[in-house]
Amino acid sequence: MNFTGINQTDHCLFFHCPERSVSTAVYVLLYVSAAAVVLLTVCGNLLIIISVCHFKQLHTPTNMLILSLAVSDFLVGLLVIPIAIIWMIESCWIFNHIFCIFFILTSYFVTNTSINNVALIAVDRYFALSNPFLYTKAVSVNTMCFVLLCDWCILFTYNLAVHYFNGNFKNVVMCPGNCFLPLDEVWSLVHFLVIFVFPSAVIIILYAQVFFIAKKHATAIRDLKIQTRTQTSKNNISMKSERKAAKVLGIVVSMFLACLFPCFIYSLLGRVIQVDVASFQKVLVLIYLNSTINPVIYALFYPWFRKCVKIILTFQILKTDSALLNVL
């Protein structure tokens, strides 16, 4: 991420390494909390990765998307969140020049991939619900894996190109106690549109369509059951499923926007508002915490995930033919 509209000289003036003003107890508590967040992110996404990879029943196109999201979020938790939180707690970049470049490029790539995976899940669910017969015929596990491989390669190439053509590999800004790779105004705008505006528009529009289509289908099923004099309890089940689907979709959209929107507002309005570095670091961490939340909103709402976690934690996964267990 970058401070749009702030040149390199001005940027260095904003950063310094202030003396630590918190007590030792608070300092230790911050690091313990940071360790808990990292552990939750890494372990939560690792459980999803193991579940989808191991159990044959979970080898579906949609679950390949969930797997891809979990891999990107796992990398965020492993490679990005620890360093970002240390930087925020210390209020100072304590690592060297090479590590700064590695951190920024890794942060760009894995967070962008995570965001893009959320958008792909929206496309998948809309396609599956609006054209179920065509979806079943056209989309296979191998097809989805190929699409995801292309997506990762394209994003990797895009992020390298952004920094290479912007000259950041040659003109890295290393202020005392800071790590920063600036983007010029043109690339900042391009990055803002490609990484935030387009995926957000896809997610909001398609999830809204999914909600209305699901509601329409549930209403049609309910009317059919009434006409065929099906028991009222089954109608209640249909209505409950409808409400649950609406709730999950609402959480998905709300948490995504809540985590990403503040940071990009800071970036977009860098020339207009006075940029407070400490606040900007916090909204950056908020983006990374979206990877902590994703296992909850994409996995814990599914009963199969709870079954898989139980099998994994009780070591039943080590048994012969455990991959064939019924987890659905």
Secondary structure as UniProt FT lines:
FT   TURN            4..5
FT   HELIX           8..14
FT   HELIX           24..54
FT   HELIX           56..58
FT   HELIX           61..75
FT   HELIX           76..80
FT   HELIX           81..90
FT   HELIX           97..130
FT   HELIX           132..138
FT   HELIX           141..165
FT   TURN            166..170
FT   TURN            176..177
FT   HELIX           185..192
FT   HELIX           193..197
FT   HELIX           198..227
FT   TURN            228..229
FT   HELIX           232..268
FT   TURN            269..272
FT   HELIX           277..295
FT   HELIX           296..300
FT   HELIX           303..313
FT   TURN            314..315
FT   HELIX           316..318
FT   TURN            320..321
FT   HELIX           322..324
//
